[in-house]
Amino acid sequence: MKPTQVITPKCYLTDDLPAVSFNYLGQLGQLGGEAGQPRHQDWTLIDDGCGSVMANENDSHLLLDINGLIQAGRLQFSISSRLPQTQTQIFITAFGQALNSVISASRQQAQSGD
């Protein structure tokens, strides 16, 4: 490859892949000090608006873009969708119900010691 050659993808997705992204960012801002006290951090995350983070010309090819994280002890998800509003709402409801089922099953299993 020549140093001036630029590699550009012909397309991001093929017909074999769904246009869905799921990204779990982990536990952010968790407690880590003694006796459950917050540990010292030089920076923190905030949930303030920051305006547009990408150019309007940079359209996402994804139908669903799902990002999850645990912040301040709370599981949070952000879902961006290019589906029709009714389908988006159906997905959000089903996703929430599935998460609640997993949480309930996990709690029951932890309590029974299995």
Beta strands, then each sheet from edge to edge (+ up, - down):
strand 1: 20-28
strand 2: 64-71
strand 3: 74-81
sheet 1: 1+ 2+ 3-
end
